[in-house]
Amino acid sequence: MAQPIPPVILAPVDDLDRERQWLEQSLAELLDAEYIPEAVNSTIAHYAANAYIRQRMEGENDIDGIAIAILTEMQGFDFSKSFFGEFAIANAVSELLLDRMGIEPCCGRVQFRHLGAA
């Protein structure tokens, strides 16, 4: 019988502003690197980073819970000027967080260490 995958729990955040800045910058760089740089990518990264910080302030430390919350919040964002959507953004945030923890986000994927990991 298959065993369930255990949750990945983030350490508490000491400096929420620094954490928000790291995620916003890293996500914007990742989005720009994925296709072509777009002005909307920084807006998306800002929106997603704020959603992430709200979750952390509410005590959410489980990466899956954070991803679902970001997905839900990003549904209110207008992606009409972007190649991305809410699922891609929630997944990208999860991958950045996992990568920063040294956990490979997906089998065989290149890690994003060059994108400002703290």
Backbone torsions as a table, in degrees:
resi	resn	phi	psi	omega
1	MET	NA	137.8	-179.6
2	ALA	-70.3	142.0	178.1
3	GLN	-92.0	141.1	177.9
4	PRO	-66.5	150.0	177.2
5	ILE	-77.7	127.1	-179.3
6	PRO	-69.2	152.5	179.4
7	PRO	-67.3	153.0	173.9
8	VAL	-104.1	118.0	-175.5
9	ILE	-107.3	128.5	178.4
10	LEU	-80.7	148.9	174.3
11	ALA	-69.0	154.7	176.5
12	PRO	-57.6	152.3	-179.6
13	VAL	-97.8	126.6	177.9
14	ASP	-84.4	-38.1	-175.0
15	ASP	-127.7	95.4	-176.0
16	LEU	-62.2	-38.0	-179.4
17	ASP	-66.6	-43.1	177.4
18	ARG	-63.3	-40.4	178.6
19	GLU	-62.6	-44.2	178.6
20	ARG	-62.6	-44.1	179.7
21	GLN	-62.8	-42.4	178.4
22	TRP	-59.8	-49.3	-177.3
23	LEU	-65.4	-43.7	-179.2
24	GLU	-59.9	-46.6	-179.6
25	GLN	-66.6	-46.7	-178.4
26	SER	-63.2	-42.2	-179.6
27	LEU	-67.7	-43.1	178.4
28	ALA	-60.6	-42.8	178.3
29	GLU	-64.0	-42.0	179.3
30	LEU	-63.1	-46.1	-179.8
31	LEU	-63.4	-42.3	178.4
32	ASP	-63.4	-35.1	-178.7
33	ALA	-76.8	-24.4	-174.8
34	GLU	-68.3	-46.7	178.9
35	TYR	-124.1	-100.2	174.8
36	ILE	-128.7	149.8	177.6
37	PRO	-61.4	132.0	177.8
38	GLU	-129.7	143.4	178.9
39	ALA	-58.3	-34.5	-177.5
40	VAL	-67.1	-20.3	-178.1
41	ASN	-61.3	-38.7	179.2
42	SER	-68.3	-33.9	177.1
43	THR	-67.8	-42.8	177.1
44	ILE	-61.0	-46.0	-178.7
45	ALA	-62.5	-39.4	178.6
46	HIS	-63.8	-47.3	-179.8
47	TYR	-60.9	-46.3	-178.4
48	ALA	-67.4	-40.1	179.7
49	ALA	-64.5	-39.0	177.3
50	ASN	-66.4	-39.4	176.9
51	ALA	-63.1	-41.1	178.0
52	TYR	-60.9	-47.6	-178.6
53	ILE	-64.2	-38.3	176.6
54	ARG	-59.1	-42.3	179.6
55	GLN	-64.7	-42.3	179.7
56	ARG	-65.6	-38.0	178.1
57	MET	-64.6	-29.9	178.6
58	GLU	-83.3	0.1	176.5
59	GLY	94.8	7.5	179.2
60	GLU	-78.1	122.6	-179.9
61	ASN	-123.1	-5.1	-180.0
62	ASP	-85.6	123.9	-177.1
63	ILE	-58.7	-37.8	178.9
64	ASP	-63.2	-43.4	178.4
65	GLY	-63.3	-40.1	178.1
66	ILE	-64.7	-43.5	179.9
67	ALA	-61.5	-42.9	179.7
68	ILE	-65.2	-40.8	178.7
69	ALA	-64.9	-42.1	178.1
70	ILE	-65.0	-43.7	177.1
71	LEU	-55.8	-46.7	-179.1
72	THR	-63.6	-46.7	-179.5
73	GLU	-66.6	-36.1	-177.8
74	MET	-71.8	-13.7	176.2
75	GLN	-63.8	-21.1	177.4
76	GLY	-86.7	-1.6	-178.9
77	PHE	-89.6	143.1	178.3
78	ASP	-86.5	103.4	-179.4
79	PHE	-91.0	13.0	-175.2
80	SER	-63.2	-21.1	-180.0
81	LYS	-106.4	24.5	-175.2
82	SER	-135.6	156.4	172.4
83	PHE	-80.4	-13.5	-171.9
84	PHE	-100.4	169.7	174.7
85	GLY	-140.1	179.7	-174.5
86	GLU	-62.3	-33.7	179.2
87	PHE	-67.8	-43.3	179.1
88	ALA	-61.8	-38.7	-178.7
89	ILE	-69.6	-46.4	178.5
90	ALA	-60.3	-41.9	178.0
91	ASN	-65.8	-41.3	179.8
92	ALA	-63.2	-42.4	177.4
93	VAL	-61.2	-45.6	179.1
94	SER	-59.7	-44.3	-179.8
95	GLU	-63.9	-41.3	178.1
96	LEU	-63.1	-42.5	179.2
97	LEU	-65.1	-44.1	177.9
98	LEU	-63.0	-44.5	-179.1
99	ASP	-60.1	-42.8	-180.0
100	ARG	-63.2	-29.3	178.0
101	MET	-82.8	-5.0	-178.5
102	GLY	84.3	16.1	179.2
103	ILE	-101.6	124.7	179.5
104	GLU	-67.3	120.9	-174.9
105	PRO	-65.3	-30.9	-177.4
106	CYS	-153.9	143.0	-178.4
107	CYS	-55.4	123.9	175.7
108	GLY	81.9	-3.0	-179.6
109	ARG	-80.3	145.7	173.7
110	VAL	-73.0	137.5	179.5
111	GLN	-79.5	159.9	-174.3
112	PHE	-98.6	26.7	-173.6
113	ARG	-51.7	-30.7	-177.7
114	HIS	-73.5	-3.5	-174.8
115	LEU	-100.4	40.1	171.3
116	GLY	83.3	28.5	178.8
117	ALA	-62.7	136.6	-178.6
118	ALA	-85.2	NA	NA
